[in-house]
Amino acid sequence: MEKGVKVKKFLLEIPEEIWNKWKNTVPRSISLNKALIELLKKKGEKDESQKG
């Protein structure tokens, strides 16, 4: 994480089966935290492009 960037921490409750299927799609060279951030960015960009 970049210095000076505000961070929001969450405790997530995700069904284990769903979590395991998703985490197994992420390359071991990428932390799950980074992969989740990228997933959220892409979802946010997609949602923004569909507005108005």
N, C-alpha and C positions, 0 to 999 in steps of 0.2 A: 504494500500500500504506500502511496506517495505521502511524503511528509506534508503536514498542513491540511490534509484532506479530512473533512469531518466523516466519522464512521458511525453508522447505526448498527447496533448489535441486536440480534433476535434469537430467541429460542424457538425453533421450529418443531412442529409435530407433524411428521410425514409418515404415512403407512410404510412399514418396513419393506414390503414387496415393491412398492413404487420407487422408494429410495434406492434399493439395490439394483433395480433395472436401470435407473438413470445413472447412478454412480459408475456402473460397469461400462457406460458409453464414454466416459471421460478418460483420456489417456493418463496413465500413471505419472507422466512427467508434469502434469498440471494439477495443482491443488484443487480439491473439491470446492473450496471457497472461491478461488479465482474462476472456476468453471461456472459456478452458480451466479457470480457477478456478471459474467459475459452473457449468460442466458437471460438474466433480468434486463441487461442493456438492450439486447436484441428485441425482447418482448416490448420494452418501452418504446423503442424506435418504431417498431411495427405499429403499435397502438397510436403513436403520434402521427404517423403518415396516413392513418385511416380517418383521422379527425378532419372535419370540414372539408 
